[in-house]
Amino acid sequence: MRRATIFAFLMSGLTALPVAAQTVAFGGMKADTSAPVELAADNLTVNQSNGQAEFTGNVRIGQGQMKLSADKVVVQYVQGDTKKIDNLEATGNVTLVNGADAAEAQQATYEVSSGNITLIGDVLLTQGENVMSGDKILVNLADGTAQASGRVRSVLQPGSN
């Protein structure tokens, strides 16, 4: 319901500003990309031969202040080191929260070593009363920025940062 309300407001065109690409701050403070990654889910399947773990059902991931939830997350471990995560592929009802900022998408890829999260498919980013949507948004947790591409639309409130 919240997504539908925000999207309806976004599409209403009241101060909407279409642009080709836009970079914004994401999460008032930078995320600690060296913090441990904590995962929880209803189900877990591990495949030792390809170094993957698949979490399904009510998946919740946390790393410091950053929280990500999805229907399914496939974890790819660094080759030869099942204790170190290379990347996470999240699909279905993906929600990313960092501080007061939030993003929703159909899928997301989190490259742990670089701190980059790529959100794809009907992406909606909210920062307080400011809203941005796009086909693809790249969030860099190391420097606290986000860059949107595709058909980007924004609703920016006067006096907001």
N, C-alpha and C positions, 0 to 999 in steps of 0.2 A: 504494500500500500504506500509506504514512504517513497519507494522508487517511482511509482506511478504519479504521485503528487509532485515530486520534484521534476519528473520528466514533463508533465503537463505544464508546469510553470515555465520550464526551460523552452518548450515549444511555443508558448504563448507569444513570444517575440517582444515582450516588454523590455527593452534594453538589450535584446539578444544581439550578439556581435559575431557573425560568421567569419572565420579566418581559416587559412590553410594549415597552419601549424602554430602552436603556442606553447611556451614554457612557463611553468609556474612553480612556486615553492610548494613542497608537499611535506606535511608533518613538521610543525613548528621547530622541532629539533631534529637533528640527524639521527638515524637509527644506528644502533651498534651492530654492524654486520659481523662482528667477531663473537657475539654472544651465542650461547648454545641454542640450537633449534629444537623446540619441544613440539611433539606431534601426538595427537590423540584422535581415535576414530572407533567406529563400531567394529570394523573388520580390518585385518592385516594379512596380506599374502606376500611372502618373500620368495624371490627367485635368485638363488645363489649363483646360477650359471651366467646371468646377465647383470648382476649387481643392482637389481631393482627391488623396491618394496612398494606395494600398492595398498594405500589406505582408502577405504570406502565407508560411506555412511557417517554423516555428521562429523566430517574431518575438521579439526581445529589445529592450527599451527601458530606458535608464538616464538618470536625472537626479540628479546628485550621488550620494547614498547609496541612493536609491530605485531599485528594479529591478522591471520588469514584463515578464511573458512571456505569450504567447497564440498561438493558431493563426493569427489574422487581426487586423490592426489597420488601421483607416481613419483617416488623418490629415486633418483639415480645417484648412486654413490660413486666416489672417485675410484677409478679402476685400481684394484688391488688394496683398497682401504675402506672396508665397510663401516668404519667409524666416522668417515668424513663425507658430508653430502656435497655433491657437485651441483645438482639442480633439482627443482621441484616443478612438476607439471600439474596444475590444478585445473579441473574442469567441472562445470555445472554449478550454478549459483555462487560464483566466486565473489567474495567480499574481502577487501583489504582495508584495515584500519591502522592508522599511525597517528597517535595523539588525537587531535580533534578532527583530522582529515579522514575521509573514507572514499573508497572506490568500489564499484561493482562492475563485473564483466562476465562473459560467457566462459572465458578461459584465461589462465595466467601462467607464465613461466618465470620462476625465480632462480636466477643464477647467484648462488650463495657467495662465491668468492668476489664477484664484482659488486654485489648489492643491487643489481638491476632486476626489476620486475617488469615484465612486458604483459600488459592487459590487452586482450583482444576480444572484439565482439560486443557491440552495444555498451561501450564503456561509459560510466557515469562517475565523475569525480566531484565530491562536495567538500568545500572548505568553509565552514560556517554557513553564511547565506549565499556564498558564491558557488556557482555550479558550472561544470564544463563537461561536455560529452564529445566523444569521438569514436572512430573505428578502432583506433589503437592508441594506447597511452603507455609510454615508457617512464617508469618511476625509478629514480636513482636514490636508493636509501643512504648511500655514502655521503652525498652532498645535499640531500633533501629537496631535489627538484623533480619535476614531471614534465614530459614533452608529449603533446597530443598531435596526432596526424590523422589523415582521412578527412571526413566531413566533420569539422570541429565547430562546436557552438558553445558560447559562454553566456552566462548571466552574471554580471559583476555588479555588486551593490556599491553605490557611491560611498566614499569614505572608507572602503575596505582595503586591506593590504593584499 
